[in-house]
Every structure is written in C-alpha cells, then in structure tokens.
Amino acid sequence: MNQLLLIIDAQQELMDGNETESGVFHKSQLIKAINLVIEKARKADVPIVFVRDLDVAEGKGDGFEIHKEIKVPDHAELFDKEATNSFHGTGLLEHLRSQETKHIVIMGCETQHCIDSAVRTATISGLDVTLVADGHSTRDTETLTAEQIIRHHNETLHGHYNVEHFSVVRNSREDLFQPTHDNYR
C-alpha cells in the first residue's frame, strides 16, 4: 500500500511562540513523537512531506523553517500553503494522487485548524488517515485549554468517515504504517 507521512506546520516560531503568542502545548513531547514517527517512516521506506504555513514568521527567516529539533530527512518533500487547509492551492493532493497514495499519517500543528482540516479533506479525497494522537498540538484559546482541544479532536476524528475512507487515531508508539482501517470496514 502506498503511504505517506504528512507533517503540518511544525515550524520554529509556531511551536516555540513569539512575543504575542505562546508556544504549543507539550512542545518537547510533540517533537519527540514527530522524530519517532519520522524514523519509523524512514525504516518503512514511507515518503515524508512537510507543509509550512506562509503566515508563520511572515514566511521568512528561521521562525518560518521546520523546527530545528525535528530531524528532517534530506529526501523529504516540502509544500508551502497560504490557507488553513494543507490541500488548498498547494498541489499536495495532486502529488498524493501521482504517487497513488492510499493512506496518510498526519502530525503537526495546530489541532483545531490545520490538522482538523487536513484529516477531513483527506478522507473526502479518497484517503484513509491515521492521526497520531500524541503527534499534534495547539495552544490554549479563550474557551478551551490546548489539552481539551487535543483530547476533543482525538475523540471526534477517531472513526470520522466519508463512506469509503475514514480516519483512525493511534499513538506514535504504535506501528502506524500498518494501517488498521480494514479492521473497522
């Protein structure tokens, strides 16, 4: 099965914060999970794609780059986006289709925005999705804590479906590149 690891907005300034925004919840744990799954993808010969948001650090400088503690493989592909949705205007979906990708593993930031939209868009685009439960994060809002947002999305997106394709939520320590979707069909 053709698979892909998709890491969204794991950028220096977004994860660390800046003078007006705090960093993401449990940043160190998130980075550790991302690096663990990158290593699993590398060993399984699964392609890796990073998506960067052009709004982060005004699209330039060190703050715009993938977080310095993330071990970005040399062969990783990179897409930049202007919208919340990683598939909007980026060529990402066309890339996945050209690779005949059937399953994507999703990680990154921010849970309620870019992660949520990527999971939902992928399922309606004919892909099975594994969202890494401990592999996405956000920051507190006025209404909910980051921890509540993450828990809510892990619960809501586990089993989210669009008839034929759906998402499951699994932990980074699991064998994510052995999809479990068929167990639920």
C-alpha positions as semicolon CSV with decimal commas, in nm:
position;residue;x (nm);y (nm);z (nm)
1;M;0,000;0,000;0,000
2;N;0,131;0,344;-0,090
3;Q;0,155;0,558;0,222
4;L;0,289;0,895;0,325
5;L;0,379;1,080;0,645
6;L;0,239;1,434;0,640
7;I;0,376;1,681;0,897
8;I;0,191;2,012;0,902
9;D;0,317;2,349;1,031
10;A;0,588;2,209;1,259
11;Q;0,762;2,544;1,227
12;Q;1,002;2,711;1,466
13;E;0,801;3,021;1,558
14;L;0,464;2,847;1,568
15;M;0,593;2,577;1,802
16;D;0,812;2,799;2,022
17;G;0,585;3,103;2,022
18;N;0,687;3,465;1,989
19;E;0,628;3,797;2,164
20;T;0,250;3,779;2,105
21;E;0,174;3,404;2,102
22;S;0,271;3,126;2,340
23;G;0,432;2,807;2,218
24;V;0,229;2,492;2,164
25;F;0,123;2,260;2,444
26;H;0,380;1,993;2,533
27;K;0,618;2,103;2,259
28;S;0,901;1,874;2,370
29;Q;0,675;1,569;2,369
30;L;0,540;1,667;2,027
31;I;0,889;1,699;1,881
32;K;0,986;1,363;2,031
33;A;0,676;1,199;1,875
34;I;0,742;1,359;1,536
35;N;1,103;1,241;1,535
36;L;0,994;0,890;1,639
37;V;0,744;0,866;1,354
38;I;0,992;1,014;1,103
39;E;1,232;0,736;1,197
40;K;0,956;0,475;1,156
41;A;0,867;0,617;0,816
42;R;1,231;0,613;0,712
43;K;1,269;0,247;0,814
44;A;0,946;0,155;0,633
45;D;1,056;0,350;0,323
46;V;0,749;0,574;0,351
47;P;0,780;0,918;0,187
48;I;0,767;1,222;0,414
49;V;0,606;1,555;0,330
50;F;0,624;1,875;0,533
51;V;0,378;2,159;0,486
52;R;0,470;2,509;0,603
53;D;0,229;2,796;0,662
54;L;0,338;3,117;0,491
55;D;0,174;3,320;0,772
56;V;0,425;3,188;1,027
57;A;0,707;3,441;1,078
58;E;0,576;3,625;0,771
59;G;0,702;3,338;0,556
60;K;1,073;3,403;0,609
61;G;1,370;3,356;0,837
62;D;1,442;3,091;1,097
63;G;1,095;3,121;1,250
64;F;0,940;3,006;0,923
65;E;1,156;2,695;0,894
66;I;1,076;2,348;1,027
67;H;1,162;2,337;1,399
68;K;1,537;2,296;1,448
69;E;1,489;1,994;1,679
70;I;1,296;1,798;1,416
71;K;1,516;1,560;1,218
72;V;1,408;1,645;0,865
73;P;1,528;1,378;0,621
74;D;1,712;1,501;0,312
75;H;1,458;1,335;0,084
76;A;1,150;1,495;0,247
77;E;0,922;1,695;0,017
78;L;0,808;2,044;0,110
79;F;0,490;2,235;0,029
80;D;0,406;2,589;0,138
81;K;0,047;2,697;0,196
82;E;-0,144;3,020;0,231
83;A;-0,464;2,871;0,376
84;T;-0,551;2,670;0,684
85;N;-0,610;2,366;0,465
86;S;-0,287;2,199;0,351
87;F;-0,459;2,081;0,034
88;H;-0,581;2,424;-0,079
89;G;-0,368;2,571;-0,357
90;T;-0,059;2,364;-0,276
91;G;-0,054;2,077;-0,523
92;L;-0,040;1,834;-0,230
93;L;-0,344;1,633;-0,337
94;E;-0,213;1,605;-0,693
95;H;0,121;1,488;-0,552
96;L;-0,051;1,220;-0,342
97;R;-0,255;1,104;-0,640
98;S;0,052;1,089;-0,863
99;Q;0,214;0,861;-0,603
100;E;-0,107;0,654;-0,581
101;T;-0,113;0,719;-0,207
102;K;-0,393;0,539;-0,022
103;H;-0,304;0,606;0,344
104;I;-0,153;0,911;0,515
105;V;-0,030;0,954;0,868
106;I;-0,084;1,312;0,991
107;M;0,103;1,508;1,259
108;G;0,178;1,873;1,338
109;C;0,011;2,198;1,442
110;E;-0,247;2,342;1,517
111;T;-0,502;2,080;1,611
112;Q;-0,829;2,268;1,567
113;H;-0,724;2,440;1,246
114;C;-0,474;2,284;1,009
115;I;-0,478;1,931;1,149
116;D;-0,858;1,907;1,158
117;S;-0,897;2,042;0,804
118;A;-0,628;1,809;0,666
119;V;-0,787;1,498;0,820
120;R;-1,132;1,586;0,690
121;T;-1,012;1,689;0,344
122;A;-0,803;1,373;0,307
123;T;-1,096;1,144;0,382
124;I;-1,325;1,315;0,132
125;S;-1,041;1,300;-0,121
126;G;-1,027;0,920;-0,109
127;L;-0,754;0,864;0,151
128;D;-0,751;0,669;0,472
129;V;-0,595;0,874;0,751
130;T;-0,415;0,788;1,071
131;L;-0,398;1,086;1,303
132;V;-0,119;1,049;1,558
133;A;-0,285;1,109;1,897
134;D;0,030;1,243;2,061
135;G;0,161;1,393;1,737
136;H;-0,040;1,714;1,711
137;S;-0,071;2,017;1,932
138;T;-0,205;2,368;1,973
139;R;-0,221;2,641;2,235
140;D;-0,494;2,745;2,477
141;T;-0,786;2,951;2,349
142;E;-1,020;3,171;2,548
143;T;-1,271;2,885;2,559
144;L;-1,066;2,565;2,593
145;T;-0,722;2,458;2,705
146;A;-0,489;2,307;2,447
147;E;-0,520;1,974;2,627
148;Q;-0,901;1,984;2,594
149;I;-0,878;2,074;2,225
150;I;-0,640;1,785;2,157
151;R;-0,850;1,533;2,351
152;H;-1,167;1,652;2,179
153;H;-1,016;1,616;1,832
154;N;-0,867;1,275;1,907
155;E;-1,213;1,161;2,014
156;T;-1,402;1,333;1,731
157;L;-1,168;1,234;1,448
158;H;-1,133;0,868;1,552
159;G;-1,373;0,697;1,316
160;H;-1,456;1,014;1,122
161;Y;-1,566;0,886;0,786
162;N;-1,685;0,981;0,444
163;V;-1,836;0,647;0,343
164;E;-1,538;0,458;0,197
165;H;-1,249;0,640;0,366
166;F;-1,205;0,745;0,725
167;S;-0,962;0,835;0,998
168;V;-0,837;0,646;1,300
169;V;-0,637;0,789;1,588
170;R;-0,334;0,596;1,710
171;N;-0,035;0,665;1,935
172;S;0,314;0,734;1,798
173;R;0,447;0,418;1,964
174;E;0,216;0,200;1,752
175;D;0,305;0,058;1,411
176;L;0,141;0,344;1,222
177;F;0,249;0,220;0,880
178;Q;0,049;-0,097;0,928
179;P;-0,294;0,067;0,883
180;T;-0,585;-0,071;1,085
181;H;-0,867;0,077;0,879
182;D;-0,974;-0,257;0,732
183;N;-1,046;-0,384;1,085
184;Y;-1,333;-0,135;1,102
185;R;-1,478;-0,160;0,749
